[in-house]
């Protein structure tokens, strides 16, 4: 499956979570989510974990890149 990229930079919560939730509901599990604040990072990680996905988050400059995959 192709990795779906979600650019949520500049968006405040709950918008990043809503975008990720919709992508997961559409059957996507391999996601690359880009956020630029810790609140969005924590909320997206929490959602993905609750949905049973493996997560990896790393800071790349001012951005945080979160990758998810089926567990």
N, CA, C and O atoms as a Tripos MOL2 file, in Angstrom:
@<TRIPOS>MOLECULE
protein
  284   283    71     0     0
PROTEIN
NO_CHARGES

@<TRIPOS>ATOM
      1 N           0.8470   -1.1830    0.0000 N.3       1 UNK1
      2 CA          0.0000    0.0000    0.0000 C.3       1 UNK1
      3 C           0.8900    1.2430    0.0000 C.2       1 UNK1
      4 O           1.9540    1.2460    0.6180 O.2       1 UNK1
      5 N           0.4680    2.2660   -0.6710 N.am      2 UNK2
      6 CA          1.1990    3.5130   -0.7490 C.3       2 UNK2
      7 C           1.0220    4.3120    0.5360 C.2       2 UNK2
      8 O          -0.0520    4.3160    1.1380 O.2       2 UNK2
      9 N           2.0800    4.9820    0.9420 N.am      3 UNK3
     10 CA          2.0170    5.8300    2.1290 C.3       3 UNK3
     11 C           1.2750    7.1110    1.7900 C.2       3 UNK3
     12 O           1.5960    7.7880    0.8140 O.2       3 UNK3
     13 N           0.2870    7.4350    2.6000 N.am      4 UNK4
     14 CA         -0.4780    8.6690    2.4150 C.3       4 UNK4
     15 C           0.1710    9.7570    3.2570 C.2       4 UNK4
     16 O           0.4520    9.5480    4.4380 O.2       4 UNK4
     17 N           0.4090   10.9070    2.6590 N.am      5 UNK5
     18 CA          1.0490   12.0260    3.3480 C.3       5 UNK5
     19 C          -0.0150   13.0300    3.7720 C.2       5 UNK5
     20 O          -0.8560   13.4350    2.9700 O.2       5 UNK5
     21 N           0.0320   13.4270    5.0400 N.am      6 UNK6
     22 CA         -0.8940   14.4260    5.5720 C.3       6 UNK6
     23 C          -0.0690   15.5840    6.1080 C.2       6 UNK6
     24 O           0.7000   15.4170    7.0550 O.2       6 UNK6
     25 N          -0.2250   16.7530    5.5100 N.am      7 UNK7
     26 CA          0.4940   17.9460    5.9520 C.3       7 UNK7
     27 C          -0.4350   18.7440    6.8550 C.2       7 UNK7
     28 O          -1.3520   19.4160    6.3830 O.2       7 UNK7
     29 N          -0.1900   18.6630    8.1550 N.am      8 UNK8
     30 CA         -1.0390   19.3520    9.1270 C.3       8 UNK8
     31 C          -0.2920   20.5040    9.7930 C.2       8 UNK8
     32 O          -0.6640   20.9420   10.8820 O.2       8 UNK8
     33 N           0.7540   20.9910    9.1440 N.am      9 UNK9
     34 CA          1.4940   22.1370    9.6890 C.3       9 UNK9
     35 C           0.5850   23.3560    9.7160 C.2       9 UNK9
     36 O          -0.1670   23.6210    8.7790 O.2       9 UNK9
     37 N           0.6780   24.0890   10.8200 N.am     10 UNK10
     38 CA         -0.1080   25.3090   10.9530 C.3      10 UNK10
     39 C          -1.5370   25.0830   11.3950 C.2      10 UNK10
     40 O          -2.2770   26.0450   11.6030 O.2      10 UNK10
     41 N          -1.9410   23.8370   11.5410 N.am     11 UNK11
     42 CA         -3.3080   23.5350   11.9690 C.3      11 UNK11
     43 C          -3.3400   23.3060   13.4720 C.2      11 UNK11
     44 O          -2.4620   22.6520   14.0350 O.2      11 UNK11
     45 N          -4.3590   23.8510   14.1080 N.am     12 UNK12
     46 CA         -4.5090   23.6210   15.5460 C.3      12 UNK12
     47 C          -5.4560   22.4550   15.7630 C.2      12 UNK12
     48 O          -6.2760   22.1300   14.9040 O.2      12 UNK12
     49 N          -5.3300   21.8360   16.9210 N.am     13 UNK13
     50 CA         -6.2040   20.7060   17.2550 C.3      13 UNK13
     51 C          -7.6330   21.2050   17.3930 C.2      13 UNK13
     52 O          -7.8680   22.2900   17.9240 O.2      13 UNK13
     53 N          -8.5730   20.4270   16.9230 N.am     14 UNK14
     54 CA         -8.4700   19.0090   16.5820 C.3      14 UNK14
     55 C          -8.2340   18.7280   15.0980 C.2      14 UNK14
     56 O          -8.3410   17.5730   14.6850 O.2      14 UNK14
     57 N          -7.9200   19.7220   14.2900 N.am     15 UNK15
     58 CA         -7.8190   19.5080   12.8440 C.3      15 UNK15
     59 C          -6.8430   18.3990   12.4350 C.2      15 UNK15
     60 O          -7.2150   17.5670   11.6060 O.2      15 UNK15
     61 N          -5.6120   18.3380   12.9720 N.am     16 UNK16
     62 CA         -4.7320   17.2310   12.5760 C.3      16 UNK16
     63 C          -5.3210   15.8630   12.9150 C.2      16 UNK16
     64 O          -5.2040   14.9230   12.1290 O.2      16 UNK16
     65 N          -5.9450   15.7520   14.0700 N.am     17 UNK17
     66 CA         -6.5510   14.4850   14.4890 C.3      17 UNK17
     67 C          -7.7020   14.1140   13.5580 C.2      17 UNK17
     68 O          -7.8560   12.9440   13.2080 O.2      17 UNK17
     69 N          -8.4970   15.0760   13.1590 N.am     18 UNK18
     70 CA         -9.6140   14.8160   12.2490 C.3      18 UNK18
     71 C          -9.0840   14.3150   10.9020 C.2      18 UNK18
     72 O          -9.6210   13.3560   10.3480 O.2      18 UNK18
     73 N          -8.0470   14.9460   10.3770 N.am     19 UNK19
     74 CA         -7.4750   14.5110    9.0950 C.3      19 UNK19
     75 C          -6.9430   13.0830    9.1750 C.2      19 UNK19
     76 O          -7.1550   12.2840    8.2630 O.2      19 UNK19
     77 N          -6.2550   12.7680   10.2630 N.am     20 UNK20
     78 CA         -5.7050   11.4190   10.4330 C.3      20 UNK20
     79 C          -6.8290   10.4110   10.6310 C.2      20 UNK20
     80 O          -6.7870    9.3140   10.0730 O.2      20 UNK20
     81 N          -7.8180   10.7720   11.4110 N.am     21 UNK21
     82 CA         -8.9540    9.8770   11.6560 C.3      21 UNK21
     83 C          -9.6720    9.5440   10.3520 C.2      21 UNK21
     84 O         -10.0490    8.3930   10.1280 O.2      21 UNK21
     85 N          -9.8640   10.5350    9.4980 N.am     22 UNK22
     86 CA        -10.5120   10.3070    8.1960 C.3      22 UNK22
     87 C          -9.6730    9.3910    7.3150 C.2      22 UNK22
     88 O         -10.2020    8.5040    6.6460 O.2      22 UNK22
     89 N          -8.3620    9.6110    7.3210 N.am     23 UNK23
     90 CA         -7.4780    8.7710    6.5070 C.3      23 UNK23
     91 C          -7.5280    7.3200    6.9690 C.2      23 UNK23
     92 O          -7.5590    6.4040    6.1470 O.2      23 UNK23
     93 N          -7.5350    7.1100    8.2800 N.am     24 UNK24
     94 CA         -7.6160    5.7500    8.8170 C.3      24 UNK24
     95 C          -8.9660    5.1300    8.4670 C.2      24 UNK24
     96 O          -9.0320    3.9590    8.0930 O.2      24 UNK24
     97 N         -10.0400    5.9070    8.5870 N.am     25 UNK25
     98 CA        -11.3800    5.4120    8.2620 C.3      25 UNK25
     99 C         -11.4890    5.0310    6.7850 C.2      25 UNK25
    100 O         -12.2630    4.1450    6.4230 O.2      25 UNK25
    101 N         -10.7110    5.7020    5.9380 N.am     26 UNK26
    102 CA        -10.7050    5.3930    4.5030 C.3      26 UNK26
    103 C          -9.8450    4.1750    4.1700 C.2      26 UNK26
    104 O          -9.6930    3.8240    3.0000 O.2      26 UNK26
    105 N          -9.2840    3.5330    5.1900 N.am     27 UNK27
    106 CA         -8.5180    2.3180    4.9770 C.3      27 UNK27
    107 C          -7.0160    2.4970    4.8950 C.2      27 UNK27
    108 O          -6.2910    1.5530    4.5810 O.2      27 UNK27
    109 N          -6.5470    3.6940    5.1720 N.am     28 UNK28
    110 CA         -5.1060    3.9440    5.1320 C.3      28 UNK28
    111 C          -4.4870    3.6500    6.4960 C.2      28 UNK28
    112 O          -4.9670    4.1430    7.5170 O.2      28 UNK28
    113 N          -3.4390    2.8610    6.5130 N.am     29 UNK29
    114 CA         -2.7160    2.6310    7.7640 C.3      29 UNK29
    115 C          -1.2760    3.1280    7.6590 C.2      29 UNK29
    116 O          -0.6610    3.4750    8.6670 O.2      29 UNK29
    117 N          -0.7430    3.1600    6.4430 N.am     30 UNK30
    118 CA          0.6060    3.6800    6.2260 C.3      30 UNK30
    119 C           0.5060    5.1770    5.9650 C.2      30 UNK30
    120 O           0.1990    5.6160    4.8570 O.2      30 UNK30
    121 N           0.7720    5.9460    7.0150 N.am     31 UNK31
    122 CA          0.6290    7.3940    6.9380 C.3      31 UNK31
    123 C           1.9360    8.0850    7.2960 C.2      31 UNK31
    124 O           2.7260    7.5800    8.0930 O.2      31 UNK31
    125 N           2.1470    9.2470    6.6930 N.am     32 UNK32
    126 CA          3.2130   10.1510    7.0980 C.3      32 UNK32
    127 C           2.5280   11.4750    7.4070 C.2      32 UNK32
    128 O           1.9940   12.1290    6.5110 O.2      32 UNK32
    129 N           2.5440   11.8630    8.6650 N.am     33 UNK33
    130 CA          1.8480   13.0620    9.1140 C.3      33 UNK33
    131 C           2.8870   14.0830    9.5450 C.2      33 UNK33
    132 O           3.7880   13.7690   10.3230 O.2      33 UNK33
    133 N           2.7640   15.2950    9.0420 N.am     34 UNK34
    134 CA          3.6920   16.3580    9.4180 C.3      34 UNK34
    135 C           2.9250   17.3830   10.2430 C.2      34 UNK34
    136 O           1.9250   17.9410    9.7920 O.2      34 UNK34
    137 N           3.4080   17.6210   11.4550 N.am     35 UNK35
    138 CA          2.8180   18.6210   12.3460 C.3      35 UNK35
    139 C           3.9350   19.5440   12.8180 C.2      35 UNK35
    140 O           5.1170   19.2590   12.6280 O.2      35 UNK35
    141 N           3.5430   20.6460   13.4320 N.am     36 UNK36
    142 CA          4.5630   21.5900   13.8900 C.3      36 UNK36
    143 C           4.3740   22.0290   15.3410 C.2      36 UNK36
    144 O           4.8790   23.0720   15.7540 O.2      36 UNK36
    145 N           3.6380   21.2170   16.1110 N.am     37 UNK37
    146 CA          3.5130   21.5360   17.5310 C.3      37 UNK37
    147 C           3.3260   20.2540   18.3370 C.2      37 UNK37
    148 O           2.8440   19.2420   17.8280 O.2      37 UNK37
    149 N           3.7190   20.3250   19.6040 N.am     38 UNK38
    150 CA          3.7030   19.1450   20.4700 C.3      38 UNK38
    151 C           2.2960   18.6420   20.7790 C.2      38 UNK38
    152 O           2.0910   17.4370   20.9200 O.2      38 UNK38
    153 N           1.3300   19.5410   20.8840 N.am     39 UNK39
    154 CA         -0.0430   19.1210   21.1830 C.3      39 UNK39
    155 C          -0.5690   18.2390   20.0560 C.2      39 UNK39
    156 O          -1.1490   17.1830   20.3090 O.2      39 UNK39
    157 N          -0.3680   18.6700   18.8180 N.am     40 UNK40
    158 CA         -0.8110   17.8650   17.6730 C.3      40 UNK40
    159 C          -0.0650   16.5320   17.6510 C.2      40 UNK40
    160 O          -0.6640   15.4910   17.3800 O.2      40 UNK40
    161 N           1.2240   16.5600   17.9320 N.am     41 UNK41
    162 CA          2.0240   15.3280   17.9650 C.3      41 UNK41
    163 C           1.4310   14.3280   18.9430 C.2      41 UNK41
    164 O           1.1780   13.1770   18.5850 O.2      41 UNK41
    165 N           1.2100   14.7590   20.1660 N.am     42 UNK42
    166 CA          0.6870   13.8550   21.1910 C.3      42 UNK42
    167 C          -0.7040   13.3370   20.8440 C.2      42 UNK42
    168 O          -0.9930   12.1560   21.0360 O.2      42 UNK42
    169 N          -1.5630   14.2090   20.3370 N.am     43 UNK43
    170 CA         -2.9260   13.7960   20.0020 C.3      43 UNK43
    171 C          -2.9580   12.8210   18.8240 C.2      43 UNK43
    172 O          -3.7290   11.8610   18.8400 O.2      43 UNK43
    173 N          -2.1330   13.0560   17.8070 N.am     44 UNK44
    174 CA         -2.0800   12.1490   16.6570 C.3      44 UNK44
    175 C          -1.5060   10.7970   17.0800 C.2      44 UNK44
    176 O          -2.0150    9.7540   16.6720 O.2      44 UNK44
    177 N          -0.4510   10.8100   17.8940 N.am     45 UNK45
    178 CA          0.1220    9.5510   18.3790 C.3      45 UNK45
    179 C          -0.8930    8.7690   19.2050 C.2      45 UNK45
    180 O          -0.9970    7.5490   19.0740 O.2      45 UNK45
    181 N          -1.6330    9.4630   20.0460 N.am     46 UNK46
    182 CA         -2.6510    8.8060   20.8800 C.3      46 UNK46
    183 C          -3.7260    8.1560   20.0080 C.2      46 UNK46
    184 O          -4.1150    7.0130   20.2500 O.2      46 UNK46
    185 N          -4.2080    8.8820   18.9940 N.am     47 UNK47
    186 CA         -5.2300    8.3460   18.0920 C.3      47 UNK47
    187 C          -4.7110    7.1050   17.3610 C.2      47 UNK47
    188 O          -5.3850    6.0750   17.3230 O.2      47 UNK47
    189 N          -3.5310    7.2060   16.7900 N.am     48 UNK48
    190 CA         -2.9810    6.0860   16.0210 C.3      48 UNK48
    191 C          -2.7870    4.8570   16.9020 C.2      48 UNK48
    192 O          -3.0710    3.7360   16.4800 O.2      48 UNK48
    193 N          -2.3090    5.0610   18.1110 N.am     49 UNK49
    194 CA         -2.1090    3.9430   19.0340 C.3      49 UNK49
    195 C          -3.4380    3.3010   19.3950 C.2      49 UNK49
    196 O          -3.5470    2.0750   19.4400 O.2      49 UNK49
    197 N          -4.4450    4.1200   19.6500 N.am     50 UNK50
    198 CA         -5.7790    3.5910   19.9680 C.3      50 UNK50
    199 C          -6.3570    2.7910   18.8120 C.2      50 UNK50
    200 O          -7.1130    1.8420   19.0210 O.2      50 UNK50
    201 N          -6.0000    3.1730   17.5950 N.am     51 UNK51
    202 CA         -6.4920    2.4590   16.4070 C.3      51 UNK51
    203 C          -5.6470    1.2360   16.0750 C.2      51 UNK51
    204 O          -5.8760    0.5840   15.0560 O.2      51 UNK51
    205 N          -4.6750    0.9210   16.9220 N.am     52 UNK52
    206 CA         -3.8720   -0.2820   16.7420 C.3      52 UNK52
    207 C          -2.7190   -0.1550   15.7640 C.2      52 UNK52
    208 O          -2.2270   -1.1630   15.2590 O.2      52 UNK52
    209 N          -2.2800    1.0670   15.4880 N.am     53 UNK53
    210 CA         -1.1860    1.2730   14.5480 C.3      53 UNK53
    211 C           0.1430    1.4390   15.2760 C.2      53 UNK53
    212 O           0.1900    1.9610   16.3900 O.2      53 UNK53
    213 N           1.2180    0.9930   14.6400 N.am     54 UNK54
    214 CA          2.5660    1.2710   15.1370 C.3      54 UNK54
    215 C           2.8790    2.7130   14.7710 C.2      54 UNK54
    216 O           2.4450    3.2030   13.7280 O.2      54 UNK54
    217 N           3.6310    3.3890   15.6260 N.am     55 UNK55
    218 CA          3.9590    4.7830   15.3590 C.3      55 UNK55
    219 C           5.4530    5.0350   15.5340 C.2      55 UNK55
    220 O           6.1370    4.3510   16.2960 O.2      55 UNK55
    221 N           5.9260    6.0210   14.8180 N.am     56 UNK56
    222 CA          7.2950    6.4990   14.9440 C.3      56 UNK56
    223 C           7.2400    8.0000   14.7250 C.2      56 UNK56
    224 O           6.7060    8.4650   13.7180 O.2      56 UNK56
    225 N           7.7890    8.7620   15.6650 N.am     57 UNK57
    226 CA          7.7830   10.2190   15.5310 C.3      57 UNK57
    227 C           9.2010   10.7350   15.7020 C.2      57 UNK57
    228 O           9.9380   10.2990   16.5870 O.2      57 UNK57
    229 N           9.5690   11.6730   14.8390 N.am     58 UNK58
    230 CA         10.8890   12.2920   14.9800 C.3      58 UNK58
    231 C          10.8200   13.7510   14.5600 C.2      58 UNK58
    232 O          10.0520   14.1370   13.6790 O.2      58 UNK58
    233 N          11.6430   14.5390   15.2160 N.am     59 UNK59
    234 CA         11.7130   15.9590   14.8910 C.3      59 UNK59
    235 C          12.6700   16.1460   13.7290 C.2      59 UNK59
    236 O          13.7680   15.5900   13.7030 O.2      59 UNK59
    237 N          12.2270   16.9410   12.7720 N.am     60 UNK60
    238 CA         13.0560   17.3000   11.6250 C.3      60 UNK60
    239 C          13.0000   18.8110   11.5070 C.2      60 UNK60
    240 O          12.1260   19.3650   10.8400 O.2      60 UNK60
    241 N          13.9420   19.4710   12.1630 N.am     61 UNK61
    242 CA         13.9220   20.9260   12.2230 C.3      61 UNK61
    243 C          12.7620   21.3800   13.0850 C.2      61 UNK61
    244 O          12.6050   20.9160   14.2140 O.2      61 UNK61
    245 N          11.9470   22.2860   12.5600 N.am     62 UNK62
    246 CA         10.7900   22.8010   13.3000 C.3      62 UNK62
    247 C           9.5700   21.9100   13.1370 C.2      62 UNK62
    248 O           8.5170   22.1850   13.7120 O.2      62 UNK62
    249 N           9.7040   20.8460   12.3580 N.am     63 UNK63
    250 CA          8.5690   19.9610   12.0890 C.3      63 UNK63
    251 C           8.7210   18.6440   12.8320 C.2      63 UNK63
    252 O           9.8220   18.2360   13.1990 O.2      63 UNK63
    253 N           7.5960   17.9980   13.0400 N.am     64 UNK64
    254 CA          7.5680   16.6630   13.6240 C.3      64 UNK64
    255 C           6.9300   15.7530   12.5850 C.2      64 UNK64
    256 O           5.8110   16.0010   12.1340 O.2      64 UNK64
    257 N           7.6420   14.7010   12.2100 N.am     65 UNK65
    258 CA          7.1410   13.7540   11.2170 C.3      65 UNK65
    259 C           6.7450   12.4780   11.9510 C.2      65 UNK65
    260 O           7.5560   11.8590   12.6400 O.2      65 UNK65
    261 N           5.4850   12.1030   11.7860 N.am     66 UNK66
    262 CA          4.9400   10.9060   12.4220 C.3      66 UNK66
    263 C           4.6340    9.9090   11.3170 C.2      66 UNK66
    264 O           3.9740   10.2370   10.3310 O.2      66 UNK66
    265 N           5.1170    8.6960   11.4940 N.am     67 UNK67
    266 CA          4.8130    7.6310   10.5330 C.3      67 UNK67
    267 C           4.0200    6.5540   11.2510 C.2      67 UNK67
    268 O           4.3130    6.2060   12.3950 O.2      67 UNK67
    269 N           3.0190    6.0350   10.5710 N.am     68 UNK68
    270 CA          2.2050    4.9670   11.1450 C.3      68 UNK68
    271 C           2.1810    3.7800   10.1870 C.2      68 UNK68
    272 O           2.3790    3.9250    8.9810 O.2      68 UNK68
    273 N           1.9340    2.6170   10.7530 N.am     69 UNK69
    274 CA          1.8200    1.3880    9.9660 C.3      69 UNK69
    275 C           1.0050    0.3920   10.7630 C.2      69 UNK69
    276 O           0.8370    0.5340   11.9740 O.2      69 UNK69
    277 N           0.4960   -0.6250   10.0680 N.am     70 UNK70
    278 CA         -0.2370   -1.6820   10.7690 C.3      70 UNK70
    279 C           0.6800   -2.3440   11.7810 C.2      70 UNK70
    280 O           1.8670   -2.5550   11.5320 O.2      70 UNK70
    281 N           0.1020   -2.6650   12.9220 N.am     71 UNK71
    282 CA          0.8930   -3.3250   13.9790 C.3      71 UNK71
    283 C           1.0780   -4.7860   13.6720 C.2      71 UNK71
    284 O           1.7150   -5.5030   14.4440 O.2      71 UNK71
@<TRIPOS>BOND
     1     1     2 1
     2     2     3 1
     3     3     4 2
     4     3     5 am
     5     5     6 1
     6     6     7 1
     7     7     8 2
     8     7     9 am
     9     9    10 1
    10    10    11 1
    11    11    12 2
    12    11    13 am
    13    13    14 1
    14    14    15 1
    15    15    16 2
    16    15    17 am
    17    17    18 1
    18    18    19 1
    19    19    20 2
    20    19    21 am
    21    21    22 1
    22    22    23 1
    23    23    24 2
    24    23    25 am
    25    25    26 1
    26    26    27 1
    27    27    28 2
    28    27    29 am
    29    29    30 1
    30    30    31 1
    31    31    32 2
    32    31    33 am
    33    33    34 1
    34    34    35 1
    35    35    36 2
    36    35    37 am
    37    37    38 1
    38    38    39 1
    39    39    40 2
    40    39    41 am
    41    41    42 1
    42    42    43 1
    43    43    44 2
    44    43    45 am
    45    45    46 1
    46    46    47 1
    47    47    48 2
    48    47    49 am
    49    49    50 1
    50    50    51 1
    51    51    52 2
    52    51    53 am
    53    53    54 1
    54    54    55 1
    55    55    56 2
    56    55    57 am
    57    57    58 1
    58    58    59 1
    59    59    60 2
    60    59    61 am
    61    61    62 1
    62    62    63 1
    63    63    64 2
    64    63    65 am
    65    65    66 1
    66    66    67 1
    67    67    68 2
    68    67    69 am
    69    69    70 1
    70    70    71 1
    71    71    72 2
    72    71    73 am
    73    73    74 1
    74    74    75 1
    75    75    76 2
    76    75    77 am
    77    77    78 1
    78    78    79 1
    79    79    80 2
    80    79    81 am
    81    81    82 1
    82    82    83 1
    83    83    84 2
    84    83    85 am
    85    85    86 1
    86    86    87 1
    87    87    88 2
    88    87    89 am
    89    89    90 1
    90    90    91 1
    91    91    92 2
    92    91    93 am
    93    93    94 1
    94    94    95 1
    95    95    96 2
    96    95    97 am
    97    97    98 1
    98    98    99 1
    99    99   100 2
   100    99   101 am
   101   101   102 1
   102   102   103 1
   103   103   104 2
   104   103   105 am
   105   105   106 1
   106   106   107 1
   107   107   108 2
   108   107   109 am
   109   109   110 1
   110   110   111 1
   111   111   112 2
   112   111   113 am
   113   113   114 1
   114   114   115 1
   115   115   116 2
   116   115   117 am
   117   117   118 1
   118   118   119 1
   119   119   120 2
   120   119   121 am
   121   121   122 1
   122   122   123 1
   123   123   124 2
   124   123   125 am
   125   125   126 1
   126   126   127 1
   127   127   128 2
   128   127   129 am
   129   129   130 1
   130   130   131 1
   131   131   132 2
   132   131   133 am
   133   133   134 1
   134   134   135 1
   135   135   136 2
   136   135   137 am
   137   137   138 1
   138   138   139 1
   139   139   140 2
   140   139   141 am
   141   141   142 1
   142   142   143 1
   143   143   144 2
   144   143   145 am
   145   145   146 1
   146   146   147 1
   147   147   148 2
   148   147   149 am
   149   149   150 1
   150   150   151 1
   151   151   152 2
   152   151   153 am
   153   153   154 1
   154   154   155 1
   155   155   156 2
   156   155   157 am
   157   157   158 1
   158   158   159 1
   159   159   160 2
   160   159   161 am
   161   161   162 1
   162   162   163 1
   163   163   164 2
   164   163   165 am
   165   165   166 1
   166   166   167 1
   167   167   168 2
   168   167   169 am
   169   169   170 1
   170   170   171 1
   171   171   172 2
   172   171   173 am
   173   173   174 1
   174   174   175 1
   175   175   176 2
   176   175   177 am
   177   177   178 1
   178   178   179 1
   179   179   180 2
   180   179   181 am
   181   181   182 1
   182   182   183 1
   183   183   184 2
   184   183   185 am
   185   185   186 1
   186   186   187 1
   187   187   188 2
   188   187   189 am
   189   189   190 1
   190   190   191 1
   191   191   192 2
   192   191   193 am
   193   193   194 1
   194   194   195 1
   195   195   196 2
   196   195   197 am
   197   197   198 1
   198   198   199 1
   199   199   200 2
   200   199   201 am
   201   201   202 1
   202   202   203 1
   203   203   204 2
   204   203   205 am
   205   205   206 1
   206   206   207 1
   207   207   208 2
   208   207   209 am
   209   209   210 1
   210   210   211 1
   211   211   212 2
   212   211   213 am
   213   213   214 1
   214   214   215 1
   215   215   216 2
   216   215   217 am
   217   217   218 1
   218   218   219 1
   219   219   220 2
   220   219   221 am
   221   221   222 1
   222   222   223 1
   223   223   224 2
   224   223   225 am
   225   225   226 1
   226   226   227 1
   227   227   228 2
   228   227   229 am
   229   229   230 1
   230   230   231 1
   231   231   232 2
   232   231   233 am
   233   233   234 1
   234   234   235 1
   235   235   236 2
   236   235   237 am
   237   237   238 1
   238   238   239 1
   239   239   240 2
   240   239   241 am
   241   241   242 1
   242   242   243 1
   243   243   244 2
   244   243   245 am
   245   245   246 1
   246   246   247 1
   247   247   248 2
   248   247   249 am
   249   249   250 1
   250   250   251 1
   251   251   252 2
   252   251   253 am
   253   253   254 1
   254   254   255 1
   255   255   256 2
   256   255   257 am
   257   257   258 1
   258   258   259 1
   259   259   260 2
   260   259   261 am
   261   261   262 1
   262   262   263 1
   263   263   264 2
   264   263   265 am
   265   265   266 1
   266   266   267 1
   267   267   268 2
   268   267   269 am
   269   269   270 1
   270   270   271 1
   271   271   272 2
   272   271   273 am
   273   273   274 1
   274   274   275 1
   275   275   276 2
   276   275   277 am
   277   277   278 1
   278   278   279 1
   279   279   280 2
   280   279   281 am
   281   281   282 1
   282   282   283 1
   283   283   284 2
@<TRIPOS>SUBSTRUCTURE
     1 UNK1         2 RESIDUE 1 A UNK
     2 UNK2         6 RESIDUE 1 A UNK
     3 UNK3        10 RESIDUE 1 A UNK
     4 UNK4        14 RESIDUE 1 A UNK
     5 UNK5        18 RESIDUE 1 A UNK
     6 UNK6        22 RESIDUE 1 A UNK
     7 UNK7        26 RESIDUE 1 A UNK
     8 UNK8        30 RESIDUE 1 A UNK
     9 UNK9        34 RESIDUE 1 A UNK
    10 UNK10       38 RESIDUE 1 A UNK
    11 UNK11       42 RESIDUE 1 A UNK
    12 UNK12       46 RESIDUE 1 A UNK
    13 UNK13       50 RESIDUE 1 A UNK
    14 UNK14       54 RESIDUE 1 A UNK
    15 UNK15       58 RESIDUE 1 A UNK
    16 UNK16       62 RESIDUE 1 A UNK
    17 UNK17       66 RESIDUE 1 A UNK
    18 UNK18       70 RESIDUE 1 A UNK
    19 UNK19       74 RESIDUE 1 A UNK
    20 UNK20       78 RESIDUE 1 A UNK
    21 UNK21       82 RESIDUE 1 A UNK
    22 UNK22       86 RESIDUE 1 A UNK
    23 UNK23       90 RESIDUE 1 A UNK
    24 UNK24       94 RESIDUE 1 A UNK
    25 UNK25       98 RESIDUE 1 A UNK
    26 UNK26      102 RESIDUE 1 A UNK
    27 UNK27      106 RESIDUE 1 A UNK
    28 UNK28      110 RESIDUE 1 A UNK
    29 UNK29      114 RESIDUE 1 A UNK
    30 UNK30      118 RESIDUE 1 A UNK
    31 UNK31      122 RESIDUE 1 A UNK
    32 UNK32      126 RESIDUE 1 A UNK
    33 UNK33      130 RESIDUE 1 A UNK
    34 UNK34      134 RESIDUE 1 A UNK
    35 UNK35      138 RESIDUE 1 A UNK
    36 UNK36      142 RESIDUE 1 A UNK
    37 UNK37      146 RESIDUE 1 A UNK
    38 UNK38      150 RESIDUE 1 A UNK
    39 UNK39      154 RESIDUE 1 A UNK
    40 UNK40      158 RESIDUE 1 A UNK
    41 UNK41      162 RESIDUE 1 A UNK
    42 UNK42      166 RESIDUE 1 A UNK
    43 UNK43      170 RESIDUE 1 A UNK
    44 UNK44      174 RESIDUE 1 A UNK
    45 UNK45      178 RESIDUE 1 A UNK
    46 UNK46      182 RESIDUE 1 A UNK
    47 UNK47      186 RESIDUE 1 A UNK
    48 UNK48      190 RESIDUE 1 A UNK
    49 UNK49      194 RESIDUE 1 A UNK
    50 UNK50      198 RESIDUE 1 A UNK
    51 UNK51      202 RESIDUE 1 A UNK
    52 UNK52      206 RESIDUE 1 A UNK
    53 UNK53      210 RESIDUE 1 A UNK
    54 UNK54      214 RESIDUE 1 A UNK
    55 UNK55      218 RESIDUE 1 A UNK
    56 UNK56      222 RESIDUE 1 A UNK
    57 UNK57      226 RESIDUE 1 A UNK
    58 UNK58      230 RESIDUE 1 A UNK
    59 UNK59      234 RESIDUE 1 A UNK
    60 UNK60      238 RESIDUE 1 A UNK
    61 UNK61      242 RESIDUE 1 A UNK
    62 UNK62      246 RESIDUE 1 A UNK
    63 UNK63      250 RESIDUE 1 A UNK
    64 UNK64      254 RESIDUE 1 A UNK
    65 UNK65      258 RESIDUE 1 A UNK
    66 UNK66      262 RESIDUE 1 A UNK
    67 UNK67      266 RESIDUE 1 A UNK
    68 UNK68      270 RESIDUE 1 A UNK
    69 UNK69      274 RESIDUE 1 A UNK
    70 UNK70      278 RESIDUE 1 A UNK
    71 UNK71      282 RESIDUE 1 A UNK
